Amino acid sequence: MPIKLSLRLLIIFLWALPQMSTDIYLPSLPAMAHYFNTNIATIQYTIFFYSVGFSFGALFFGPLSDRKGRRPIIIITLVLSAIGSLIALTATNLFVLFFARLLQGISLGGTGAIMRTVVRDICPDKNQMAKFGAILGVIMPLASSIAPILGGYIEEYLNWRWSFVFLFVYILGFLIYSYKNYQETNNNPLTSPFTSVFYDYLEIIRNKRFFCYNLTSAFAVCSVFSYLTVSSYLLQIVVKLTPEQFGYSNVLIALTLIGSSYLNGLLIHRKGIDKLLKRGTLFLATGGLLFFTAGVFNFINIYTVLIPLVIITLGCGFIYPNASAGGLSLFANNAGTASAVYACIQMIGASLGSGIISLLTHNFNHHMLFLGLIILCQGLIGSYLAKKLVSLKQQN
C-alpha cells in the first residue's frame, strides 16, 4: 500500500526538526558567548544538554507510543518543545538557557524516536525501511545546510534570540498540522503495562545484532556532534568566516549526504546493509585520520576542515539508514521501544562527543587534534562492529 503524501511530508518535516534545533544557532555561538559574558567552550555545553535530554526523552516517549499510540505522544512532544523554545528565546542567564535546551532535547528526543517508529509502522520490510531511510537521509543534510544558513542571516541582521523564535513558529505550525491531519499508524498497541518496559529494554539490549547496529550508528553521531560542537570555533574564530559564510559551508555537507544517501539506495539490494555499513565506518576513520594529522601539524584552513568533513559525511550517509533499518527490523511488536533504545544510545554517543570535546577544548587549545582523535577511534571501533555483524548473521 503506497504511503500517503501528507504522511510522507509530516515524517520529513518532523524528522528534520531535531537537526534544525541543533544547527540553526551554531553561527550565533560566538555572539551568545559575548552576550552571556563567557567563553565559547561554555556555550558549547548547550549542545551537550540538548543531546542528554534527547537520550532520555526517547527512552520515555518511545515505549509510551507503543501503548498509547503515536499521535497523542507526537502532540505532547511538540507542545513541550514549543515551550522549550519560548524559554530559550527569553533566557537571560546560562542556567535558564541550559534548562531550555535540556527540555528541547527531552521533547524532540521523543519526536525523533516516534518518527523512526512511524517509518517502521508503514514499511513492510527492512529493505523498504532502508530505502525510505535513504530519502530521509537526504532530508537531514538539507536541514543541516538550511538551518545554519538561516541562522547566519538571523545573527547578521537580528540576533541569536530570533533563531529560537523561528523554531517556535516551526514547531507550532507542525503541531497544528499534526493535530488536524496525522492518522494513527500504531494499529496494534501493546496491552502490557508501562511498568513492564524495563524488561522490554533488557530484551532489546541483549540482542547482539541490534546492539552492534545501534553502537555503530552512535559512534557516527558522536563524530558528527564532536564536529558540530567545535565547528563554529574552527571556521569562525580560526579560519575567520563570517556567520553567513559559516552557514553556507554546511551546503557542502548537505550535498555529500544527499549523494551518499542516493548511492546507498542504489546499492542496497546488491551489496546488502551490512557491507554498506562497513564501508561507511571506513570513511569515518579516514576523515578522522585527516583531522588528526592536520591537528598534529597545526595546519588549519578551510580545506583541512572541510575535506575531512566531506569524507566523514560520506560515511554517515551509508551508516545512518542501514544501521537504523538493520536494528529496528529485528523487532515488530515493540518497535517504539526498540526505536527509543536506538535513539537513546545514539544520543548518548552525541552527548559523549559533545561533552568530551567541550571539556578537552575548554582546558587545552587543540581543537582539531582532539576532534580527529575522537572521530578516528569511532571509525575504527565502528568498523570492528560492522565486521562483527557479518559473523553474527552467519551464526543465525
TORKOL-796344 format. One record per residue (C-alpha): residue number from 0; x, y, z; residue in three letters. Coordinates in Angstrom, 2 decimals. Layout:
<recs>
+-----+---------+---------+---------+--------+
| num |       u |       v |       w | residu |
+-----+---------+---------+---------+--------+
| NUM |       X |       Y |       Z |    ALA |
...
+-----+---------+---------+---------+--------+
</recs>
This chain:
<recs>
+-----+---------+---------+---------+--------+
| num |       u |       v |       w | residu |
+-----+---------+---------+---------+--------+
|   0 |    0.00 |    0.00 |    0.00 |    MET |
|   1 |    1.56 |    3.36 |   -1.03 |    PRO |
|   2 |    2.37 |    5.87 |    1.68 |    ILE |
|   3 |    0.19 |    8.98 |    1.55 |    LYS |
|   4 |    1.96 |   12.17 |    0.51 |    LEU |
|   5 |    0.64 |   14.02 |    3.59 |    SER |
|   6 |    2.17 |   11.39 |    5.88 |    LEU |
|   7 |    5.46 |   11.47 |    3.96 |    ARG |
|   8 |    5.62 |   15.25 |    4.35 |    LEU |
|   9 |    4.82 |   15.09 |    8.06 |    LEU |
|  10 |    7.54 |   12.49 |    8.65 |    ILE |
|  11 |   10.03 |   14.51 |    6.59 |    ILE |
|  12 |    9.47 |   17.84 |    8.35 |    PHE |
|  13 |    9.32 |   16.38 |   11.85 |    LEU |
|  14 |   12.38 |   14.24 |   11.08 |    TRP |
|  15 |   14.24 |   17.45 |   10.23 |    ALA |
|  16 |   13.15 |   19.27 |   13.39 |    LEU |
|  17 |   15.73 |   17.86 |   15.88 |    PRO |
|  18 |   18.53 |   18.68 |   13.43 |    GLN |
|  19 |   17.16 |   22.18 |   12.86 |    MET |
|  20 |   17.08 |   22.70 |   16.62 |    SER |
|  21 |   20.78 |   21.87 |   16.87 |    THR |
|  22 |   22.14 |   23.64 |   13.80 |    ASP |
|  23 |   20.21 |   26.90 |   13.46 |    ILE |
|  24 |   22.03 |   28.74 |   16.25 |    TYR |
|  25 |   25.55 |   27.44 |   15.55 |    LEU |
|  26 |   26.56 |   30.68 |   13.74 |    PRO |
|  27 |   25.46 |   32.59 |   16.86 |    SER |
|  28 |   27.68 |   30.75 |   19.36 |    LEU |
|  29 |   30.40 |   33.47 |   19.44 |    PRO |
|  30 |   27.74 |   36.20 |   19.85 |    ALA |
|  31 |   25.98 |   34.19 |   22.57 |    MET |
|  32 |   29.28 |   33.81 |   24.42 |    ALA |
|  33 |   29.68 |   37.59 |   24.30 |    HIS |
|  34 |   26.09 |   38.20 |   25.48 |    TYR |
|  35 |   26.39 |   35.85 |   28.45 |    PHE |
|  36 |   29.89 |   37.14 |   29.24 |    ASN |
|  37 |   31.55 |   33.74 |   28.95 |    THR |
|  38 |   33.75 |   31.80 |   26.52 |    ASN |
|  39 |   32.58 |   29.81 |   23.53 |    ILE |
|  40 |   33.54 |   26.49 |   25.17 |    ALA |
|  41 |   30.93 |   27.13 |   27.88 |    THR |
|  42 |   28.23 |   27.99 |   25.33 |    ILE |
|  43 |   29.05 |   24.74 |   23.55 |    GLN |
|  44 |   27.51 |   22.93 |   26.53 |    TYR |
|  45 |   24.08 |   23.92 |   25.18 |    THR |
|  46 |   24.63 |   21.15 |   22.60 |    ILE |
|  47 |   25.62 |   18.74 |   25.37 |    PHE |
|  48 |   22.48 |   19.42 |   27.44 |    PHE |
|  49 |   20.30 |   19.07 |   24.35 |    TYR |
|  50 |   21.80 |   15.68 |   23.47 |    SER |
|  51 |   21.47 |   14.41 |   27.07 |    VAL |
|  52 |   17.79 |   15.39 |   27.11 |    GLY |
|  53 |   17.30 |   13.79 |   23.69 |    PHE |
|  54 |   18.59 |   10.45 |   25.01 |    SER |
|  55 |   16.20 |   10.23 |   27.95 |    PHE |
|  56 |   13.24 |   11.70 |   26.09 |    GLY |
|  57 |   13.46 |    8.90 |   23.56 |    ALA |
|  58 |   13.54 |    6.27 |   26.33 |    LEU |
|  59 |   10.33 |    7.58 |   27.86 |    PHE |
|  60 |    8.20 |    8.61 |   24.89 |    PHE |
|  61 |    9.06 |    5.71 |   22.55 |    GLY |
|  62 |    7.60 |    2.93 |   24.76 |    PRO |
|  63 |    4.66 |    5.18 |   25.65 |    LEU |
|  64 |    3.79 |    5.42 |   21.95 |    SER |
|  65 |    3.74 |    1.61 |   21.74 |    ASP |
|  66 |    0.93 |    1.61 |   24.30 |    ARG |
|  67 |   -0.93 |    4.89 |   23.80 |    LYS |
|  68 |   -0.41 |    5.36 |   20.07 |    GLY |
|  69 |    1.91 |    7.58 |   18.04 |    ARG |
|  70 |   -0.48 |   10.51 |   17.53 |    ARG |
|  71 |   -1.04 |   11.68 |   21.16 |    PRO |
|  72 |    2.65 |   11.36 |   22.01 |    ILE |
|  73 |    3.67 |   13.36 |   18.93 |    ILE |
|  74 |    1.30 |   16.13 |   20.05 |    ILE |
|  75 |    2.71 |   16.12 |   23.61 |    ILE |
|  76 |    6.35 |   16.24 |   22.47 |    THR |
|  77 |    5.67 |   19.13 |   20.09 |    LEU |
|  78 |    3.93 |   21.11 |   22.86 |    VAL |
|  79 |    6.90 |   20.60 |   25.18 |    LEU |
|  80 |    9.43 |   21.54 |   22.50 |    SER |
|  81 |    7.49 |   24.74 |   21.77 |    ALA |
|  82 |    7.66 |   25.61 |   25.48 |    ILE |
|  83 |   11.40 |   24.90 |   25.47 |    GLY |
|  84 |   11.86 |   27.28 |   22.53 |    SER |
|  85 |    9.94 |   30.03 |   24.36 |    LEU |
|  86 |   12.14 |   29.63 |   27.44 |    ILE |
|  87 |   15.32 |   29.71 |   25.32 |    ALA |
|  88 |   14.37 |   32.86 |   23.43 |    LEU |
|  89 |   13.68 |   34.71 |   26.70 |    THR |
|  90 |   16.71 |   33.36 |   28.64 |    ALA |
|  91 |   18.79 |   35.97 |   30.45 |    THR |
|  92 |   21.30 |   33.64 |   32.10 |    ASN |
|  93 |   23.09 |   30.43 |   31.21 |    LEU |
|  94 |   21.22 |   28.22 |   33.67 |    PHE |
|  95 |   17.88 |   29.08 |   32.08 |    VAL |
|  96 |   19.34 |   28.55 |   28.60 |    LEU |
|  97 |   20.77 |   25.16 |   29.60 |    PHE |
|  98 |   17.39 |   24.14 |   31.06 |    PHE |
|  99 |   15.61 |   25.22 |   27.88 |    ALA |
| 100 |   17.97 |   23.17 |   25.73 |    ARG |
| 101 |   17.52 |   20.19 |   28.05 |    LEU |
| 102 |   13.72 |   20.47 |   27.70 |    LEU |
| 103 |   14.02 |   20.81 |   23.93 |    GLN |
| 104 |   16.20 |   17.71 |   23.87 |    GLY |
| 105 |   13.79 |   15.65 |   26.01 |    ILE |
| 106 |   10.78 |   16.56 |   23.86 |    SER |
| 107 |   12.44 |   16.32 |   20.46 |    LEU |
| 108 |   14.06 |   13.04 |   21.52 |    GLY |
| 109 |   10.53 |   11.73 |   21.77 |    GLY |
| 110 |    9.57 |   13.23 |   18.41 |    THR |
| 111 |   12.62 |   11.73 |   16.69 |    GLY |
| 112 |   12.11 |    8.28 |   18.20 |    ALA |
| 113 |    8.45 |    8.23 |   17.20 |    ILE |
| 114 |    9.18 |    9.33 |   13.63 |    MET |
| 115 |   11.64 |    6.46 |   13.29 |    ARG |
| 116 |    8.93 |    4.14 |   14.63 |    THR |
| 117 |    6.33 |    5.52 |   12.21 |    VAL |
| 118 |    8.68 |    4.54 |    9.37 |    VAL |
| 119 |    8.77 |    1.05 |   10.89 |    ARG |
| 120 |    4.93 |    1.06 |   11.08 |    ASP |
| 121 |    4.38 |    1.88 |    7.42 |    ILE |
| 122 |    7.24 |   -0.04 |    5.74 |    CYS |
| 123 |    6.73 |   -3.79 |    5.18 |    PRO |
| 124 |   10.39 |   -4.92 |    5.35 |    ASP |
| 125 |   13.90 |   -3.74 |    6.21 |    LYS |
| 126 |   14.90 |   -3.05 |    2.59 |    ASN |
| 127 |   11.89 |   -0.76 |    2.22 |    GLN |
| 128 |   12.84 |    0.85 |    5.51 |    MET |
| 129 |   16.39 |    1.39 |    4.26 |    ALA |
| 130 |   15.11 |    2.93 |    1.02 |    LYS |
| 131 |   12.79 |    5.30 |    2.87 |    PHE |
| 132 |   15.65 |    5.90 |    5.30 |    GLY |
| 133 |   17.78 |    6.95 |    2.33 |    ALA |
| 134 |   15.10 |    9.52 |    1.44 |    ILE |
| 135 |   15.15 |   10.77 |    5.00 |    LEU |
| 136 |   18.93 |   10.74 |    4.75 |    GLY |
| 137 |   18.55 |   13.44 |    2.10 |    VAL |
| 138 |   16.25 |   15.49 |    4.34 |    ILE |
| 139 |   18.69 |   15.53 |    7.25 |    MET |
| 140 |   21.51 |   17.18 |    5.30 |    PRO |
| 141 |   19.09 |   19.65 |    3.78 |    LEU |
| 142 |   18.05 |   20.63 |    7.29 |    ALA |
| 143 |   21.72 |   20.71 |    8.32 |    SER |
| 144 |   22.55 |   23.09 |    5.47 |    SER |
| 145 |   19.47 |   25.32 |    5.53 |    ILE |
| 146 |   19.43 |   25.79 |    9.32 |    ALA |
| 147 |   22.91 |   27.36 |    9.75 |    PRO |
| 148 |   22.47 |   29.46 |    6.60 |    ILE |
| 149 |   19.24 |   30.82 |    8.03 |    LEU |
| 150 |   20.91 |   31.16 |   11.42 |    GLY |
| 151 |   23.79 |   33.06 |    9.85 |    GLY |
| 152 |   21.45 |   35.65 |    8.36 |    TYR |
| 153 |   19.49 |   35.82 |   11.61 |    ILE |
| 154 |   22.70 |   36.52 |   13.53 |    GLU |
| 155 |   23.90 |   39.09 |   11.00 |    GLU |
| 156 |   20.69 |   41.12 |   10.77 |    TYR |
| 157 |   18.84 |   40.35 |   14.03 |    LEU |
| 158 |   20.29 |   38.40 |   16.98 |    ASN |
| 159 |   20.52 |   34.87 |   18.37 |    TRP |
| 160 |   17.10 |   35.01 |   20.07 |    ARG |
| 161 |   15.36 |   35.05 |   16.70 |    TRP |
| 162 |   16.72 |   31.59 |   15.93 |    SER |
| 163 |   14.58 |   30.29 |   18.77 |    PHE |
| 164 |   11.66 |   32.42 |   17.56 |    VAL |
| 165 |   11.94 |   30.62 |   14.23 |    PHE |
| 166 |   11.99 |   27.22 |   15.98 |    LEU |
| 167 |    8.91 |   28.15 |   18.00 |    PHE |
| 168 |    6.95 |   29.13 |   14.86 |    VAL |
| 169 |    8.14 |   25.98 |   13.00 |    TYR |
| 170 |    7.07 |   23.72 |   15.87 |    ILE |
| 171 |    3.76 |   25.49 |   16.34 |    LEU |
| 172 |    2.94 |   25.13 |   12.64 |    GLY |
| 173 |    3.54 |   21.38 |   12.61 |    PHE |
| 174 |    1.81 |   20.93 |   15.95 |    LEU |
| 175 |   -1.35 |   22.33 |   14.37 |    ILE |
| 176 |   -0.82 |   20.30 |   11.19 |    TYR |
| 177 |   -0.26 |   17.07 |   13.16 |    SER |
| 178 |   -3.33 |   17.66 |   15.29 |    TYR |
| 179 |   -5.52 |   18.11 |   12.23 |    LYS |
| 180 |   -4.02 |   15.62 |    9.76 |    ASN |
| 181 |   -2.00 |   12.84 |   11.38 |    TYR |
| 182 |   -3.78 |    9.48 |   11.39 |    GLN |
| 183 |   -2.64 |    6.83 |   13.87 |    GLU |
| 184 |   -0.17 |    4.28 |   12.43 |    THR |
| 185 |    0.16 |    2.06 |   15.52 |    ASN |
| 186 |   -2.69 |   -0.33 |   14.75 |    ASN |
| 187 |   -1.60 |   -2.96 |   17.31 |    ASN |
| 188 |   -0.78 |   -1.13 |   20.55 |    PRO |
| 189 |    0.78 |   -3.11 |   23.35 |    LEU |
| 190 |   -1.50 |   -4.04 |   26.23 |    THR |
| 191 |    1.26 |   -4.69 |   28.75 |    SER |
| 192 |    1.62 |   -2.02 |   31.48 |    PRO |
| 193 |    4.19 |    0.71 |   31.11 |    PHE |
| 194 |    6.00 |   -0.69 |   34.16 |    THR |
| 195 |    6.99 |   -3.71 |   32.08 |    SER |
| 196 |    9.05 |   -1.53 |   29.75 |    VAL |
| 197 |   12.21 |   -2.24 |   31.76 |    PHE |
| 198 |   12.02 |   -5.89 |   30.70 |    TYR |
| 199 |   11.38 |   -4.81 |   27.11 |    ASP |
| 200 |   14.56 |   -2.74 |   27.27 |    TYR |
| 201 |   16.54 |   -5.72 |   28.56 |    LEU |
| 202 |   15.23 |   -7.91 |   25.75 |    GLU |
| 203 |   16.26 |   -5.37 |   23.14 |    ILE |
| 204 |   19.68 |   -4.57 |   24.58 |    ILE |
| 205 |   20.52 |   -8.27 |   24.91 |    ARG |
| 206 |   20.05 |   -8.72 |   21.17 |    ASN |
| 207 |   23.65 |   -8.68 |   19.96 |    LYS |
| 208 |   22.85 |   -7.73 |   16.37 |    ARG |
| 209 |   20.67 |   -4.81 |   17.47 |    PHE |
| 210 |   23.36 |   -3.61 |   19.85 |    PHE |
| 211 |   26.03 |   -3.71 |   17.13 |    CYS |
| 212 |   23.84 |   -1.77 |   14.70 |    TYR |
| 213 |   22.98 |    0.74 |   17.39 |    ASN |
| 214 |   26.55 |    1.30 |   18.58 |    LEU |
| 215 |   27.82 |    1.74 |   15.03 |    THR |
| 216 |   25.26 |    4.47 |   14.47 |    SER |
| 217 |   26.03 |    6.00 |   17.88 |    ALA |
| 218 |   29.73 |    6.29 |   17.00 |    PHE |
| 219 |   28.84 |    8.08 |   13.76 |    ALA |
| 220 |   26.58 |   10.51 |   15.65 |    VAL |
| 221 |   29.32 |   11.01 |   18.25 |    CYS |
| 222 |   31.69 |   12.02 |   15.45 |    SER |
| 223 |   29.21 |   14.46 |   13.92 |    VAL |
| 224 |   28.35 |   16.12 |   17.24 |    PHE |
| 225 |   32.03 |   16.41 |   18.09 |    SER |
| 226 |   32.47 |   18.37 |   14.87 |    TYR |
| 227 |   29.32 |   20.46 |   15.35 |    LEU |
| 228 |   30.46 |   21.46 |   18.82 |    THR |
| 229 |   33.78 |   22.92 |   17.64 |    VAL |
| 230 |   32.79 |   23.89 |   14.07 |    SER |
| 231 |   31.95 |   27.47 |   14.98 |    SER |
| 232 |   35.34 |   27.90 |   16.67 |    TYR |
| 233 |   37.30 |   26.32 |   13.83 |    LEU |
| 234 |   35.56 |   28.12 |   10.97 |    LEU |
| 235 |   34.61 |   31.46 |   12.54 |    GLN |
| 236 |   37.36 |   32.08 |   15.09 |    ILE |
| 237 |   40.34 |   30.37 |   13.41 |    VAL |
| 238 |   39.51 |   30.47 |    9.69 |    VAL |
| 239 |   37.67 |   33.84 |   10.12 |    LYS |
| 240 |   34.47 |   33.05 |    8.22 |    LEU |
| 241 |   31.52 |   35.38 |    8.76 |    THR |
| 242 |   28.27 |   33.94 |   10.21 |    PRO |
| 243 |   26.75 |   33.79 |    6.69 |    GLU |
| 244 |   29.85 |   32.12 |    5.23 |    GLN |
| 245 |   29.84 |   29.63 |    8.08 |    PHE |
| 246 |   26.22 |   28.82 |    7.28 |    GLY |
| 247 |   26.96 |   28.27 |    3.60 |    TYR |
| 248 |   29.86 |   25.94 |    4.41 |    SER |
| 249 |   27.26 |   23.42 |    5.52 |    ASN |
| 250 |   25.88 |   23.18 |    1.96 |    VAL |
| 251 |   28.87 |   21.00 |    1.13 |    LEU |
| 252 |   27.86 |   18.64 |    3.92 |    ILE |
| 253 |   24.31 |   18.52 |    2.59 |    ALA |
| 254 |   25.38 |   17.76 |   -0.97 |    LEU |
| 255 |   27.66 |   14.97 |    0.25 |    THR |
| 256 |   24.97 |   13.35 |    2.40 |    LEU |
| 257 |   22.43 |   13.61 |   -0.42 |    ILE |
| 258 |   24.88 |   11.94 |   -2.81 |    GLY |
| 259 |   25.84 |    9.16 |   -0.41 |    SER |
| 260 |   22.20 |    8.52 |    0.58 |    SER |
| 261 |   21.25 |    8.26 |   -3.09 |    TYR |
| 262 |   24.16 |    5.92 |   -3.74 |    LEU |
| 263 |   23.15 |    3.86 |   -0.72 |    ASN |
| 264 |   19.64 |    3.46 |   -2.16 |    GLY |
| 265 |   21.09 |    2.20 |   -5.45 |    LEU |
| 266 |   23.47 |   -0.29 |   -3.82 |    LEU |
| 267 |   21.25 |   -1.62 |   -1.04 |    ILE |
| 268 |   19.85 |   -4.62 |   -2.91 |    HIS |
| 269 |   23.17 |   -5.58 |   -4.48 |    ARG |
| 270 |   25.51 |   -5.15 |   -1.52 |    LYS |
| 271 |   23.23 |   -5.51 |    1.50 |    GLY |
| 272 |   23.07 |   -3.26 |    4.54 |    ILE |
| 273 |   25.95 |   -4.86 |    6.47 |    ASP |
| 274 |   28.56 |   -4.39 |    3.74 |    LYS |
| 275 |   27.49 |   -0.80 |    3.14 |    LEU |
| 276 |   27.62 |   -0.18 |    6.87 |    LEU |
| 277 |   31.25 |   -1.33 |    6.99 |    LYS |
| 278 |   32.09 |    0.92 |    4.05 |    ARG |
| 279 |   30.67 |    3.86 |    5.96 |    GLY |
| 280 |   32.81 |    3.19 |    9.03 |    THR |
| 281 |   35.98 |    3.12 |    6.92 |    LEU |
| 282 |   35.13 |    6.56 |    5.52 |    PHE |
| 283 |   34.61 |    7.75 |    9.10 |    LEU |
| 284 |   38.04 |    6.53 |   10.19 |    ALA |
| 285 |   39.71 |    8.10 |    7.13 |    THR |
| 286 |   38.19 |   11.52 |    7.82 |    GLY |
| 287 |   39.23 |   11.28 |   11.48 |    GLY |
| 288 |   42.80 |   10.48 |   10.48 |    LEU |
| 289 |   42.94 |   13.56 |    8.24 |    LEU |
| 290 |   41.62 |   15.79 |   11.03 |    PHE |
| 291 |   44.14 |   14.31 |   13.46 |    PHE |
| 292 |   47.06 |   14.79 |   11.06 |    THR |
| 293 |   46.12 |   18.43 |   10.43 |    ALA |
| 294 |   45.86 |   18.95 |   14.19 |    GLY |
| 295 |   49.28 |   17.43 |   14.87 |    VAL |
| 296 |   50.93 |   19.86 |   12.43 |    PHE |
| 297 |   48.59 |   22.73 |   13.42 |    ASN |
| 298 |   47.68 |   23.17 |    9.76 |    PHE |
| 299 |   44.16 |   24.60 |    9.92 |    ILE |
| 300 |   42.43 |   26.25 |    6.97 |    ASN |
| 301 |   39.16 |   25.95 |    5.08 |    ILE |
| 302 |   40.40 |   22.92 |    3.14 |    TYR |
| 303 |   41.81 |   20.93 |    6.07 |    THR |
| 304 |   38.47 |   21.39 |    7.84 |    VAL |
| 305 |   36.03 |   20.74 |    5.00 |    LEU |
| 306 |   37.77 |   17.90 |    3.10 |    ILE |
| 307 |   37.86 |   15.51 |    6.11 |    PRO |
| 308 |   34.33 |   16.61 |    6.95 |    LEU |
| 309 |   33.09 |   15.62 |    3.49 |    VAL |
| 310 |   34.68 |   12.16 |    3.89 |    ILE |
| 311 |   33.08 |   11.71 |    7.32 |    ILE |
| 312 |   29.72 |   12.84 |    5.98 |    THR |
| 313 |   30.02 |   10.37 |    3.11 |    LEU |
| 314 |   30.45 |    7.62 |    5.67 |    GLY |
| 315 |   27.43 |    8.77 |    7.67 |    CYS |
| 316 |   25.30 |    8.56 |    4.52 |    GLY |
| 317 |   25.99 |    4.82 |    4.49 |    PHE |
| 318 |   25.80 |    4.30 |    8.25 |    ILE |
| 319 |   22.57 |    6.06 |    9.29 |    TYR |
| 320 |   19.90 |    4.38 |    7.10 |    PRO |
| 321 |   21.48 |    0.91 |    7.17 |    ASN |
| 322 |   22.08 |    0.78 |   10.92 |    ALA |
| 323 |   18.55 |    2.01 |   11.62 |    SER |
| 324 |   16.91 |   -0.43 |    9.20 |    ALA |
| 325 |   19.02 |   -3.37 |   10.40 |    GLY |
| 326 |   18.37 |   -2.71 |   14.08 |    GLY |
| 327 |   14.64 |   -1.92 |   14.01 |    LEU |
| 328 |   13.78 |   -4.72 |   11.57 |    SER |
| 329 |   14.61 |   -7.18 |   14.36 |    LEU |
| 330 |   11.54 |   -6.09 |   16.37 |    PHE |
| 331 |    7.91 |   -5.95 |   15.25 |    ALA |
| 332 |    5.53 |   -5.64 |   18.21 |    ASN |
| 333 |    7.62 |   -3.26 |   20.30 |    ASN |
| 334 |    9.16 |   -1.14 |   17.56 |    ALA |
| 335 |    8.56 |    2.03 |   19.59 |    GLY |
| 336 |   10.57 |    0.68 |   22.50 |    THR |
| 337 |   13.33 |   -0.51 |   20.16 |    ALA |
| 338 |   13.37 |    2.90 |   18.49 |    SER |
| 339 |   13.60 |    4.56 |   21.90 |    ALA |
| 340 |   16.61 |    2.45 |   22.88 |    VAL |
| 341 |   18.15 |    3.12 |   19.48 |    TYR |
| 342 |   17.68 |    6.89 |   19.76 |    ALA |
| 343 |   18.87 |    6.93 |   23.37 |    CYS |
| 344 |   22.12 |    5.12 |   22.64 |    ILE |
| 345 |   22.62 |    7.27 |   19.54 |    GLN |
| 346 |   22.30 |   10.45 |   21.54 |    MET |
| 347 |   24.42 |    9.15 |   24.40 |    ILE |
| 348 |   27.06 |    8.97 |   21.69 |    GLY |
| 349 |   26.23 |   12.56 |   20.74 |    ALA |
| 350 |   26.41 |   13.64 |   24.39 |    SER |
| 351 |   29.78 |   11.99 |   24.85 |    LEU |
| 352 |   31.13 |   13.52 |   21.66 |    GLY |
| 353 |   29.92 |   17.00 |   22.53 |    SER |
| 354 |   30.81 |   16.74 |   26.22 |    GLY |
| 355 |   34.29 |   15.28 |   25.76 |    ILE |
| 356 |   35.31 |   17.72 |   23.01 |    ILE |
| 357 |   33.94 |   20.66 |   25.07 |    SER |
| 358 |   35.84 |   19.51 |   28.16 |    LEU |
| 359 |   39.09 |   18.94 |   26.28 |    LEU |
| 360 |   38.97 |   22.22 |   24.34 |    THR |
| 361 |   37.98 |   24.12 |   27.47 |    HIS |
| 362 |   41.29 |   23.09 |   29.04 |    ASN |
| 363 |   43.56 |   22.56 |   26.02 |    PHE |
| 364 |   43.60 |   24.63 |   22.84 |    ASN |
| 365 |   43.96 |   21.73 |   20.37 |    HIS |
| 366 |   40.52 |   21.56 |   18.77 |    HIS |
| 367 |   41.49 |   19.89 |   15.51 |    MET |
| 368 |   43.76 |   17.28 |   17.09 |    LEU |
| 369 |   41.19 |   16.16 |   19.66 |    PHE |
| 370 |   38.43 |   16.19 |   17.03 |    LEU |
| 371 |   40.46 |   13.92 |   14.76 |    GLY |
| 372 |   41.41 |   11.56 |   17.58 |    LEU |
| 373 |   37.77 |   11.13 |   18.65 |    ILE |
| 374 |   36.49 |   10.50 |   15.12 |    ILE |
| 375 |   39.36 |    8.14 |   14.21 |    LEU |
| 376 |   38.60 |    5.99 |   17.26 |    CYS |
| 377 |   34.86 |    5.96 |   16.46 |    GLN |
| 378 |   35.53 |    4.86 |   12.90 |    GLY |
| 379 |   37.87 |    2.03 |   13.89 |    LEU |
| 380 |   35.53 |    0.68 |   16.57 |    ILE |
| 381 |   32.58 |    1.03 |   14.18 |    GLY |
| 382 |   34.47 |   -0.95 |   11.55 |    SER |
| 383 |   35.03 |   -3.75 |   14.06 |    TYR |
| 384 |   31.31 |   -3.79 |   14.93 |    LEU |
| 385 |   30.28 |   -3.87 |   11.26 |    ALA |
| 386 |   32.58 |   -6.85 |   10.78 |    LYS |
| 387 |   31.05 |   -8.48 |   13.88 |    LYS |
| 388 |   27.57 |   -8.10 |   12.38 |    LEU |
| 389 |   28.53 |  -10.23 |    9.38 |    VAL |
| 390 |   29.70 |  -13.08 |   11.64 |    SER |
| 391 |   26.57 |  -12.83 |   13.84 |    LEU |
| 392 |   24.36 |  -13.03 |   10.76 |    LYS |
| 393 |   26.20 |  -16.13 |    9.58 |    GLN |
| 394 |   25.72 |  -17.76 |   13.00 |    GLN |
| 395 |   21.96 |  -17.20 |   12.77 |    ASN |
+-----+---------+---------+---------+--------+
</recs>
